[in-house]
């Protein structure tokens, strides 16, 4: 009976378990929107993307393009997480992206990485690597504690202090998925084509590539994502002409590129990569230095949960405020539009992270006993500290928030 009920769960044509849940509501070639169970969708479309690449089927390619646009433009969290609803562990309607009740299953974020990597190989366009990177530094690794011993099944973007990682789950997909996913990351850093090497992710690493009949040793040295400076070494087995393609991330508005110390054009091509075509010799060096300012991010106003709010990003990393660093509470803090923010690296904090600090405004606590109405007091100026979202809930329990209410200015806070 148990197995009959389980089978019915997956084939029932009505209600929660309708065919949209399983993405079999339409033939794949006719689908245009992401629906149903988020993890199941990612695994399905990763397979479809592989098939599209190997067969060059124009209908499958068009389907992937339509569904990718739907996910990334209407149904994805700023962390790269997907699937807002616990009821179906998946998608609802466009722009439904609640923060405190966000499901955003760790496995779904990993699925986003798997799918976007395949789309990157299919199209060779940086926008897929941008999503891959967003997931890597935010929505996937938030699913595991810094010591590797505890896991999030779901990844909310707001917490009142009662959401914590667990050492295991009865449904153990997320812990085991993290364990198999993280070792795969080296395979995402580089790709090759018949005429060159592609640097998709900036991570200290080295690889051996075959370009035509030339063996190439390629390496990176960098403190990314805390620094935007990346130094690369190119060592072909013989002098040869080929391309080195470096992704210009979507968050980067300015970068300096040089070869052997000489500045070169840093304009990306239509695929979003800076392509360097030259005759390469053993010992040639390339560097890219990407400006990494603190950026304030706003959401489409159709995302009702984030109206009037901003999030902080530096490089590919999304930040949050945690009670541990902010006098015990963060849900009462707003960020003035004119607040000056600065970043600094703290090697002894959370295994080494860059933090963001500045001034915020905290709601004044009010005494309401025997009172029904009161004059609104000025908010209190307070120091704020933001840490990378992936690192929250690794210390004492407390509130956390990604999206902060935005107010006009510190100066205008004072009432006349």
N, C-alpha and C positions, 0 to 999 in steps of 0.2 A: 504493500500500500504506500509505503514511504516513497518508493521509486516511481510509482505511478503518479503520485502528487508532484514529484519533482519534474517528471516529464510534462505533466499538464502545465506547470509553471512556465515552461519554455515554449510550449506550442499553443497555449490558449490564445484565441483571437480577440478576446475582450479585455477591457479594463487595463490595469497596470501592465499586465503581461501580454498586451496586444503586440502585433507584429512590429510596431515601431521600436519596442523595447529590444528586439533582436536584430534590428536593421534589415528585416526581410519584408517590409511593407511595400517595397517597390523593387524591381530589378535594379541592381547596382548602377547600371548605365543611366537610369532615369532619376537617380537621387540627386537632390540639390541642397538639402539641409541636413545637419547633424541631428539625430534624434536617438532616444533610447539610452541604454546602458553605456556609460562613457568608456569603460575599459574595453568592453566587447567591441564598441565602435572603432577604437584605436587599433585593436588587433586585426579586425576585419580590413580596415583601410590600409594598414601597413602591408597586408597581403595583396590588396588591390594595386597599391603603388608599385610593389615588386612586379606584379604581372604586367602592369602598364609599361614599365621600363623594358622588360624582356620582350614584349610583343609589339611595343610602340602603337598600341591600340588607341586611336584618337578619341574614341568615346570614353574609355576608361580614364585617359588623361584629363579630358574635359570634366568628368565627374569629380576627380580628385581636386581640380582647381576650384570648382563650385563649392564643394564641401569645405575645403580649406578656408575659403573666403568667409563662409558662414561662421566657422568656428572662431577664427582670429579677429573678425570684425564685429561679432555680435555675442559670442558665448564663451569667451576666455577670460579668466582672471588675470590681473596684472602680473601675477607670479608665474603665469603659464599653466596654472591649474585649470581643470575643466570639470564640468558636472556639478551644478549647484545643489542638486536635490538628493536628499537621503532616501526618499520614498522609492525611487527607481535607480538610485546610485548613478544618476545621469543627468540628461539635459531636459530643460523645460522649454520656455519661450525665449525669444531673443531679448537680450539685455537684462535677464533675470540673474543677477550676480550679487546675492546677499553676502554680507561679510561674516557676521557672527554664526549664521547657520550654514555657511558654505560647507559643502561636502568635499569637493576637490580631492578625491581619493588619490593617495600616493601612486597607486598603480595607474591611474588615468594620466597623471603627469608623465610617468615613465612611458606610457603609450604615446603621448604627444611627442616625446623625444624620438621614439622609434619611428613613428610615422613621418615626422618632419625630416629626419635624416634620409629616409628613402625618397621623399620629395626633392630634397637637395640633390641627391644623385640623379634623379629623373630630369630636373630642370637646370641644375647648375646655377641657381639664383640665391643670392645671399639672404633673402627674406626668410627662407626656410632655416638657414643656419642661425638667424637671429632668434627665431622661436626656440630652436634647439638649445641655444645658449641661455635664453630666458628660463627655460625649464630646468636646465642643469644647475644654475646658480640660485634658484629660488624654489619653485614648486615641487621639485623631486627630492633634493637633499634636506628640505625641511622635514621630510618623512622619517629621518633617522637622527638620533641624538649624536652629539659630538663624540661620545665614547663608543658609539656603535652598538649599544646594548638595548636601546628602547626605540619604539617606532610609533609614528602617527599613521593611523588608517585614514583619517580625514584631516584636512589642513585649513582651518578657518582663518580669516583675516582679521578677526576681532575675537578677543577672549576676555571673560570676566574673571579668569584665574582658575577655572575648573576643568580645563582641557589639558590633558597631559599624555605624553608618550607612554606606551606600555611595553613590557618585555616580550609579549607574544599575543596572538589573537587566535581565537578558535578558527576563524577563517584566515588562514596564514598567508594570504597572497602578497600582502605588502612587504612584510619582512623579507621573504624569500625573493621578491622581485627586486628590492633594493640590493640584495646580496649579488644577484646576477647582473644587475644593470651597471653598477659602479665600475666593475672591472672591464666593461665594454667601452668605457669612455675613450681610452686611447685610440680606438678604431674610428672615432668620429673626428679626430683632430685634423687629419689630412685626407685628401683624395687626389687621384691622378687622372689625367686624360692623355690622349696621344701626344699632346704638345706641351704638357706642363704639369706642375704640382699646384695644388690648391690648399691654402691654409684657411681652414674653416673656423678653428677655435684657437685662441691664444693661450697656450699652456706650455710650461717648460717641458720639453720633450725632445726626442730625436727619432728619426725614422730613416729607413732605406727605401728608396723608390726606384722604379724602372721607368724611364721616359725614352721611348724608342729603344735604341740599343745602348743607352747610357745609364749606368748606375749612379744614383745621386744620394749622398748622405745629406740630410737636412735636419737642422736642430733649431730650437727656440730657447731663449733665456728670458724670463720675465717674472715680475711679481703680480701680474694680472690675476684677479680683477682689481687689486688695490692700486695698481699703477697702470697707466696706459702705454708704458714704454716696453717694446718687445724687440729683442735683438735676435737676428736669425743668421745662421751660417749655411752656406751652400757649397757642397763639395762634390762636383761631378767627377766621374772616373776619367773623363777626358773633356777638353774644351768642347762645349756644345751650345747651340742656340735652343732655348726653350723658354716657356713662360713660368714666372712665379706669380701666382694669383693670391692676393691677400684680401680677406674680407674687410670691408669698412662697415662696422656695426651700425645699425640704425640709430643707436643712441648717440653716436659720435658725429659732431658737427664740424670738427676741425682736427686735422692730423698732419704730421710732418713725416715724410718718407725720404730715406736716403739709401744709396748704394755705395758702399765703400767710402762713406763719409760725404758723398756728394748728393745734394738735394735733388730730387726728381719730382715730376708731376704726380700729384696725389689724387687726381680726379678718378673716381671709380667708373668702370664701364657700365653698360646697361644691366649687367647681372649683379652689380653692387660690389665687384671686386676691383682692386687696384692691380692692374696687370703690368708686370715688368717683363718685357721681351728683350733679351740681349744674349750675347755669347757669354756663358757662365764659365768661370775658371775655378779651380780648386782654391778655397780660402776666401771667396767673395763673401761679403757681409751685407745684410739688409737690415734696416731698422724702421720701425713705424712707431711714432710717438703720438698717441691719441689723447687729446684733451679730455679730462674726466671731471667736469664740473658737477656740482650737485644740481639735480634737475627736479622741478616740481611737476608732477604729472596729474592731469585731470582726466576724468572719464567722460565719455559721451553722456550728455544730459538725459538720455533715455535710460541710463543705469540709475534708477531712482535711489539706490542705496548710497551712491557716491556724490549726489548733487550737493554742491557747496563744500566739497571736501577735496583735499589734495593728498597725494602720496609722494614720498621722496625716493629718488633713484640716483645712484652714482655708478657710472659704468653700467654693467649689466645687472647690478645688485639692487634689489628692492629692499627698502628699510622699514622698520617698525619701531614704535616706542613700547618699551616694556617697563612695568612698574618698578622693577629692581633698580633701574637707573634714574627714576623720575619721582622720587619722594613717595613711592607706594601706590600711585594711581596714575592712569593715563587717559581714561575715558572722559575726564573733565578738562582736557587740554585742547586748545585751539592754536593754529599756526598763523601768525600775522603775515600778511602779504609782503611787508617790508622787513621782516626779520632776517638778519644776516646769519647765514649758516656756514659752517666750516667743517672740513673733514680732517681727521688725523688717524694715524695707525696706532693701534694698541696691541703690541705683541703678546702681552700677558692676559688679554681678555678673550675669552671664548676661542681659544686656540689661535689667536691672532686675527684681528679684524680691524677694518677701518670703520670708525664711528662718525656720526654727524652730530654736531652740537650747535646750539643757538638759543634764541629767546622765544618763549611761547607765552600764552596767556592761560591761566588756570581759573576756573570758576570759583568764586568765593563761596565757601561753605556758609550756609544760612541756618539759623535756628528757627524752627517752625512751630514750636509748642505754643499753643494758645494764639496762633496767628493764621489768618487765611490769605492775606495779601501783604506784600512788602515792596518797597522801592528796590529796583534792581541795583545792586552794588557794582562797582567797577571790578572787572576781572583783575587778578593778581599776575604781575609779570613773574615769570619763572624760567629757570634754565631747563632746557630739554636736551636729552641725549637719545639718539636713534641708533639701533644696531641692525645688522643684516637680518632680514626676516627668517632666513633659514636657521638662524642660531637661537631663536626664542625658545623658552621653556627648557633651557639647559641649566637654570639656576633655581632660585626660589620661586614658588608659585606666585602668580600675580597677573594683573591685567596686561593685555597687549592690544595694540591697534596699528593698522597699516594706514587707513584713510583718516586723516585729521580734518576737522572742521577748519575752514579758512576764514579769517576775519581780515578786515581792511588793513589795519595798521596798529602798531603799538601806540603811536602818538594819539590816535583817535579813540583809544580805549578810555582815556580820562574824560569823565563827564564834566560839563561846565556847571 
